[in-house]
Amino acid sequence: MTLKDLEDNIRTLPENFYEEVNDFIDFLKTKYNRTDENDWSGIISEPQRESIKKGVDDIENDRTLSHESAQKKIKDYIASKK
């Protein structure tokens, strides 16, 4: 397939699909240009990175709750606000 074939094919679409086609092209470029050095971890914000570090530290220092304990804690908190 040539670029001309692709362009001709896109031109058969209603114009309101052009943006969706462009978004898909951007997705494909991201998907196939990704390397180990350029994965999602390279594009997260500093606050997100710090939050992840805190979570890892909590896990390593046994500051975690079971799912059931977390549910009870949330349920009790909500009940206290009524």
N, CA, C and O atoms as CSV, one atom per row, in Angstrom:
chain,resi,resn,atom,element,x,y,z
A,1,MET,N,N,0.847,-1.173,0.000
A,1,MET,CA,C,0.000,0.000,0.000
A,1,MET,C,C,0.893,1.236,0.000
A,1,MET,O,O,1.871,1.315,0.744
A,2,THR,N,N,0.549,2.167,-0.821
A,2,THR,CA,C,1.310,3.410,-0.894
A,2,THR,C,C,0.613,4.485,-0.068
A,2,THR,O,O,-0.538,4.332,0.341
A,3,LEU,N,N,1.328,5.559,0.161
A,3,LEU,CA,C,0.750,6.692,0.866
A,3,LEU,C,C,-0.432,7.252,0.076
A,3,LEU,O,O,-1.430,7.679,0.657
A,4,LYS,N,N,-0.311,7.248,-1.237
A,4,LYS,CA,C,-1.408,7.722,-2.102
A,4,LYS,C,C,-2.643,6.837,-1.927
A,4,LYS,O,O,-3.760,7.348,-1.848
A,5,ASP,N,N,-2.452,5.509,-1.866
A,5,ASP,CA,C,-3.582,4.593,-1.647
A,5,ASP,C,C,-4.267,4.900,-0.317
A,5,ASP,O,O,-5.494,4.931,-0.225
A,6,LEU,N,N,-3.463,5.121,0.691
A,6,LEU,CA,C,-4.005,5.426,2.007
A,6,LEU,C,C,-4.782,6.741,1.984
A,6,LEU,O,O,-5.884,6.835,2.524
A,7,GLU,N,N,-4.200,7.737,1.361
A,7,GLU,CA,C,-4.863,9.037,1.250
A,7,GLU,C,C,-6.179,8.908,0.492
A,7,GLU,O,O,-7.189,9.480,0.903
A,8,ASP,N,N,-6.176,8.168,-0.602
A,8,ASP,CA,C,-7.406,7.967,-1.379
A,8,ASP,C,C,-8.468,7.263,-0.540
A,8,ASP,O,O,-9.649,7.602,-0.606
A,9,ASN,N,N,-8.047,6.300,0.234
A,9,ASN,CA,C,-8.982,5.567,1.077
A,9,ASN,C,C,-9.570,6.477,2.158
A,9,ASN,O,O,-10.771,6.425,2.425
A,10,ILE,N,N,-8.742,7.296,2.773
A,10,ILE,CA,C,-9.219,8.227,3.799
A,10,ILE,C,C,-10.213,9.206,3.199
A,10,ILE,O,O,-11.197,9.565,3.846
A,11,ARG,N,N,-9.972,9.637,1.988
A,11,ARG,CA,C,-10.871,10.596,1.335
A,11,ARG,C,C,-12.267,10.023,1.082
A,11,ARG,O,O,-13.207,10.779,0.837
A,12,THR,N,N,-12.411,8.698,1.139
A,12,THR,CA,C,-13.740,8.102,0.956
A,12,THR,C,C,-14.574,8.190,2.230
A,12,THR,O,O,-15.779,7.942,2.205
A,13,LEU,N,N,-13.936,8.542,3.338
A,13,LEU,CA,C,-14.652,8.653,4.610
A,13,LEU,C,C,-15.334,10.011,4.732
A,13,LEU,O,O,-14.883,10.992,4.140
A,14,PRO,N,N,-16.413,10.066,5.496
A,14,PRO,CA,C,-16.988,11.377,5.812
A,14,PRO,C,C,-15.967,12.194,6.608
A,14,PRO,O,O,-15.202,11.639,7.397
A,15,GLU,N,N,-15.960,13.492,6.401
A,15,GLU,CA,C,-14.959,14.353,7.046
A,15,GLU,C,C,-14.978,14.254,8.563
A,15,GLU,O,O,-13.947,14.443,9.208
A,16,ASN,N,N,-16.139,13.962,9.141
A,16,ASN,CA,C,-16.194,13.903,10.602
A,16,ASN,C,C,-15.417,12.710,11.165
A,16,ASN,O,O,-15.264,12.608,12.382
A,17,PHE,N,N,-14.920,11.798,10.306
A,17,PHE,CA,C,-14.088,10.680,10.755
A,17,PHE,C,C,-12.595,11.006,10.702
A,17,PHE,O,O,-11.786,10.245,11.232
A,18,TYR,N,N,-12.221,12.098,10.086
A,18,TYR,CA,C,-10.802,12.419,9.917
A,18,TYR,C,C,-10.067,12.520,11.253
A,18,TYR,O,O,-8.946,12.032,11.397
A,19,GLU,N,N,-10.712,13.157,12.219
A,19,GLU,CA,C,-10.058,13.313,13.523
A,19,GLU,C,C,-9.839,11.949,14.179
A,19,GLU,O,O,-8.799,11.714,14.794
A,20,GLU,N,N,-10.815,11.054,14.048
A,20,GLU,CA,C,-10.674,9.712,14.618
A,20,GLU,C,C,-9.544,8.942,13.929
A,20,GLU,O,O,-8.786,8.229,14.587
A,21,VAL,N,N,-9.432,9.087,12.621
A,21,VAL,CA,C,-8.340,8.442,11.880
A,21,VAL,C,C,-7.001,8.993,12.366
A,21,VAL,O,O,-6.051,8.240,12.576
A,22,ASN,N,N,-6.936,10.301,12.541
A,22,ASN,CA,C,-5.702,10.921,13.013
A,22,ASN,C,C,-5.342,10.441,14.421
A,22,ASN,O,O,-4.174,10.185,14.713
A,23,ASP,N,N,-6.347,10.322,15.288
A,23,ASP,CA,C,-6.098,9.806,16.639
A,23,ASP,C,C,-5.551,8.381,16.582
A,23,ASP,O,O,-4.652,8.027,17.345
A,24,PHE,N,N,-6.095,7.565,15.678
A,24,PHE,CA,C,-5.626,6.187,15.565
A,24,PHE,C,C,-4.188,6.149,15.041
A,24,PHE,O,O,-3.390,5.319,15.478
A,25,ILE,N,N,-3.866,7.026,14.127
A,25,ILE,CA,C,-2.487,7.108,13.626
A,25,ILE,C,C,-1.544,7.472,14.772
A,25,ILE,O,O,-0.470,6.886,14.903
A,26,ASP,N,N,-1.946,8.443,15.607
A,26,ASP,CA,C,-1.126,8.809,16.769
A,26,ASP,C,C,-0.955,7.623,17.711
A,26,ASP,O,O,0.135,7.394,18.235
A,27,PHE,N,N,-2.040,6.862,17.926
A,27,PHE,CA,C,-1.964,5.667,18.768
A,27,PHE,C,C,-0.955,4.672,18.201
A,27,PHE,O,O,-0.125,4.137,18.937
A,28,LEU,N,N,-1.025,4.425,16.894
A,28,LEU,CA,C,-0.104,3.471,16.266
A,28,LEU,C,C,1.342,3.935,16.387
A,28,LEU,O,O,2.237,3.129,16.640
A,29,LYS,N,N,1.573,5.233,16.206
A,29,LYS,CA,C,2.936,5.749,16.337
A,29,LYS,C,C,3.457,5.534,17.750
A,29,LYS,O,O,4.611,5.147,17.936
A,30,THR,N,N,2.621,5.779,18.734
A,30,THR,CA,C,3.016,5.571,20.123
A,30,THR,C,C,3.279,4.101,20.394
A,30,THR,O,O,4.269,3.743,21.032
A,31,LYS,N,N,2.388,3.256,19.904
A,31,LYS,CA,C,2.494,1.816,20.148
A,31,LYS,C,C,3.772,1.234,19.556
A,31,LYS,O,O,4.440,0.430,20.207
A,32,TYR,N,N,4.117,1.618,18.358
A,32,TYR,CA,C,5.254,1.004,17.675
A,32,TYR,C,C,6.564,1.746,17.866
A,32,TYR,O,O,7.621,1.222,17.514
A,33,ASN,N,N,6.522,2.945,18.412
A,33,ASN,CA,C,7.758,3.682,18.690
A,33,ASN,C,C,8.204,3.520,20.130
A,33,ASN,O,O,9.259,4.026,20.512
A,34,ARG,N,N,7.420,2.826,20.930
A,34,ARG,CA,C,7.733,2.664,22.349
A,34,ARG,C,C,8.950,1.761,22.522
A,34,ARG,O,O,9.069,0.715,21.883
A,35,THR,N,N,9.840,2.190,23.395
A,35,THR,CA,C,10.998,1.372,23.760
A,35,THR,C,C,11.003,1.247,25.271
A,35,THR,O,O,10.193,1.877,25.952
A,36,ASP,N,N,11.902,0.447,25.796
A,36,ASP,CA,C,12.001,0.327,27.249
A,36,ASP,C,C,12.316,1.673,27.890
A,36,ASP,O,O,11.910,1.936,29.022
A,37,GLU,N,N,13.035,2.517,27.173
A,37,GLU,CA,C,13.382,3.831,27.704
A,37,GLU,C,C,12.238,4.816,27.551
A,37,GLU,O,O,12.251,5.878,28.174
A,38,ASN,N,N,11.252,4.485,26.736
A,38,ASN,CA,C,10.181,5.420,26.422
A,38,ASN,C,C,8.818,4.794,26.722
A,38,ASN,O,O,7.894,4.914,25.919
A,39,ASP,N,N,8.686,4.131,27.864
A,39,ASP,CA,C,7.394,3.563,28.214
A,39,ASP,C,C,6.644,4.546,29.111
A,39,ASP,O,O,7.099,5.670,29.323
A,40,TRP,N,N,5.507,4.127,29.631
A,40,TRP,CA,C,4.668,5.031,30.419
A,40,TRP,C,C,5.397,5.613,31.617
A,40,TRP,O,O,5.074,6.721,32.046
A,41,SER,N,N,6.364,4.907,32.164
A,41,SER,CA,C,7.045,5.413,33.354
A,41,SER,C,C,7.875,6.656,33.047
A,41,SER,O,O,8.214,7.421,33.949
A,42,GLY,N,N,8.195,6.852,31.783
A,42,GLY,CA,C,8.965,8.028,31.411
A,42,GLY,C,C,8.122,9.270,31.216
A,42,GLY,O,O,8.659,10.365,31.050
A,43,ILE,N,N,6.799,9.114,31.235
A,43,ILE,CA,C,5.941,10.269,30.960
A,43,ILE,C,C,5.016,10.617,32.122
A,43,ILE,O,O,4.161,11.492,31.984
A,44,ILE,N,N,5.173,9.942,33.272
A,44,ILE,CA,C,4.322,10.291,34.407
A,44,ILE,C,C,4.880,11.522,35.108
A,44,ILE,O,O,6.071,11.821,35.027
A,45,SER,N,N,3.995,12.223,35.795
A,45,SER,CA,C,4.403,13.455,36.477
A,45,SER,C,C,5.184,13.130,37.748
A,45,SER,O,O,5.172,11.998,38.232
A,46,GLU,N,N,5.852,14.134,38.270
A,46,GLU,CA,C,6.616,13.949,39.507
A,46,GLU,C,C,5.705,13.571,40.675
A,46,GLU,O,O,6.062,12.675,41.440
A,47,PRO,N,N,4.535,14.218,40.850
A,47,PRO,CA,C,3.637,13.778,41.932
A,47,PRO,C,C,3.197,12.314,41.768
A,47,PRO,O,O,3.071,11.596,42.761
A,48,GLN,N,N,2.968,11.872,40.545
A,48,GLN,CA,C,2.609,10.471,40.308
A,48,GLN,C,C,3.769,9.553,40.685
A,48,GLN,O,O,3.571,8.507,41.304
A,49,ARG,N,N,4.966,9.950,40.310
A,49,ARG,CA,C,6.164,9.163,40.631
A,49,ARG,C,C,6.346,9.063,42.153
A,49,ARG,O,O,6.656,7.993,42.677
A,50,GLU,N,N,6.151,10.182,42.852
A,50,GLU,CA,C,6.278,10.183,44.315
A,50,GLU,C,C,5.208,9.304,44.959
A,50,GLU,O,O,5.483,8.607,45.936
A,51,SER,N,N,4.005,9.332,44.423
A,51,SER,CA,C,2.926,8.497,44.949
A,51,SER,C,C,3.258,7.013,44.800
A,51,SER,O,O,2.996,6.217,45.701
A,52,ILE,N,N,3.830,6.655,43.667
A,52,ILE,CA,C,4.237,5.261,43.443
A,52,ILE,C,C,5.341,4.874,44.428
A,52,ILE,O,O,5.306,3.791,45.012
A,53,LYS,N,N,6.314,5.760,44.608
A,53,LYS,CA,C,7.399,5.475,45.564
A,53,LYS,C,C,6.849,5.281,46.970
A,53,LYS,O,O,7.286,4.385,47.693
A,54,LYS,N,N,5.883,6.124,47.361
A,54,LYS,CA,C,5.279,5.995,48.688
A,54,LYS,C,C,4.558,4.658,48.808
A,54,LYS,O,O,4.656,3.992,49.839
A,55,GLY,N,N,3.839,4.261,47.767
A,55,GLY,CA,C,3.147,2.977,47.786
A,55,GLY,C,C,4.106,1.808,47.921
A,55,GLY,O,O,3.849,0.872,48.678
A,56,VAL,N,N,5.201,1.859,47.196
A,56,VAL,CA,C,6.213,0.796,47.291
A,56,VAL,C,C,6.797,0.767,48.702
A,56,VAL,O,O,6.981,-0.304,49.281
A,57,ASP,N,N,7.088,1.950,49.253
A,57,ASP,CA,C,7.619,2.022,50.615
A,57,ASP,C,C,6.613,1.455,51.618
A,57,ASP,O,O,6.997,0.731,52.537
A,58,ASP,N,N,5.335,1.777,51.446
A,58,ASP,CA,C,4.299,1.225,52.329
A,58,ASP,C,C,4.282,-0.299,52.258
A,58,ASP,O,O,4.186,-0.965,53.289
A,59,ILE,N,N,4.372,-0.845,51.071
A,59,ILE,CA,C,4.372,-2.307,50.906
A,59,ILE,C,C,5.602,-2.914,51.573
A,59,ILE,O,O,5.496,-3.900,52.303
A,60,GLU,N,N,6.767,-2.324,51.319
A,60,GLU,CA,C,8.016,-2.859,51.875
A,60,GLU,C,C,8.049,-2.791,53.397
A,60,GLU,O,O,8.730,-3.592,54.038
A,61,ASN,N,N,7.316,-1.839,53.983
A,61,ASN,CA,C,7.313,-1.667,55.438
A,61,ASN,C,C,6.008,-2.153,56.071
A,61,ASN,O,O,5.650,-1.752,57.178
A,62,ASP,N,N,5.316,-3.016,55.351
A,62,ASP,CA,C,4.109,-3.684,55.850
A,62,ASP,C,C,3.038,-2.702,56.329
A,62,ASP,O,O,2.352,-2.960,57.319
A,63,ARG,N,N,2.897,-1.588,55.631
A,63,ARG,CA,C,1.832,-0.635,55.937
A,63,ARG,C,C,0.722,-0.811,54.898
A,63,ARG,O,O,0.464,0.075,54.083
A,64,THR,N,N,0.087,-1.955,54.948
A,64,THR,CA,C,-0.976,-2.273,53.997
A,64,THR,C,C,-2.183,-2.805,54.752
A,64,THR,O,O,-2.085,-3.175,55.922
A,65,LEU,N,N,-3.328,-2.839,54.066
A,65,LEU,CA,C,-4.557,-3.398,54.617
A,65,LEU,C,C,-5.060,-4.483,53.681
A,65,LEU,O,O,-4.844,-4.428,52.470
A,66,SER,N,N,-5.726,-5.459,54.252
A,66,SER,CA,C,-6.402,-6.435,53.397
A,66,SER,C,C,-7.595,-5.734,52.742
A,66,SER,O,O,-8.022,-4.670,53.188
A,67,HIS,N,N,-8.111,-6.327,51.706
A,67,HIS,CA,C,-9.272,-5.753,51.021
A,67,HIS,C,C,-10.439,-5.606,52.001
A,67,HIS,O,O,-11.119,-4.580,52.020
A,68,GLU,N,N,-10.658,-6.630,52.801
A,68,GLU,CA,C,-11.759,-6.611,53.767
A,68,GLU,C,C,-11.565,-5.503,54.800
A,68,GLU,O,O,-12.515,-4.804,55.152
A,69,SER,N,N,-10.345,-5.347,55.279
A,69,SER,CA,C,-10.062,-4.292,56.265
A,69,SER,C,C,-10.282,-2.908,55.666
A,69,SER,O,O,-10.826,-2.020,56.323
A,70,ALA,N,N,-9.866,-2.733,54.441
A,70,ALA,CA,C,-10.060,-1.443,53.775
A,70,ALA,C,C,-11.546,-1.158,53.591
A,70,ALA,O,O,-11.994,-0.034,53.816
A,71,GLN,N,N,-12.310,-2.164,53.185
A,71,GLN,CA,C,-13.754,-1.979,53.019
A,71,GLN,C,C,-14.400,-1.570,54.342
A,71,GLN,O,O,-15.226,-0.658,54.376
A,72,LYS,N,N,-14.024,-2.246,55.434
A,72,LYS,CA,C,-14.601,-1.932,56.742
A,72,LYS,C,C,-14.222,-0.520,57.164
A,72,LYS,O,O,-15.058,0.223,57.679
A,73,LYS,N,N,-12.980,-0.153,56.949
A,73,LYS,CA,C,-12.517,1.188,57.323
A,73,LYS,C,C,-13.302,2.262,56.559
A,73,LYS,O,O,-13.702,3.271,57.140
A,74,ILE,N,N,-13.517,2.047,55.281
A,74,ILE,CA,C,-14.277,3.003,54.466
A,74,ILE,C,C,-15.733,3.037,54.910
A,74,ILE,O,O,-16.321,4.111,55.039
A,75,LYS,N,N,-16.314,1.866,55.144
A,75,LYS,CA,C,-17.711,1.788,55.588
A,75,LYS,C,C,-17.888,2.517,56.921
A,75,LYS,O,O,-18.848,3.269,57.092
A,76,ASP,N,N,-16.976,2.301,57.857
A,76,ASP,CA,C,-17.042,2.972,59.158
A,76,ASP,C,C,-16.887,4.482,59.002
A,76,ASP,O,O,-17.572,5.248,59.681
A,77,TYR,N,N,-16.001,4.913,58.120
A,77,TYR,CA,C,-15.792,6.347,57.884
A,77,TYR,C,C,-17.064,6.982,57.330
A,77,TYR,O,O,-17.481,8.045,57.791
A,78,ILE,N,N,-17.675,6.339,56.354
A,78,ILE,CA,C,-18.908,6.870,55.759
A,78,ILE,C,C,-20.019,6.927,56.801
A,78,ILE,O,O,-20.761,7.907,56.868
A,79,ALA,N,N,-20.133,5.885,57.607
A,79,ALA,CA,C,-21.164,5.855,58.650
A,79,ALA,C,C,-20.955,6.985,59.660
A,79,ALA,O,O,-21.927,7.540,60.172
A,80,SER,N,N,-19.713,7.328,59.948
A,80,SER,CA,C,-19.437,8.388,60.925
A,80,SER,C,C,-19.793,9.772,60.389
A,80,SER,O,O,-19.933,10.716,61.167
A,81,LYS,N,N,-19.939,9.905,59.081
A,81,LYS,CA,C,-20.243,11.200,58.464
A,81,LYS,C,C,-21.739,11.431,58.286
A,81,LYS,O,O,-22.157,12.509,57.865
A,82,LYS,N,N,-22.540,10.428,58.603
A,82,LYS,CA,C,-24.002,10.568,58.432
A,82,LYS,C,C,-24.626,11.289,59.590
A,82,LYS,O,O,-25.840,11.492,59.610
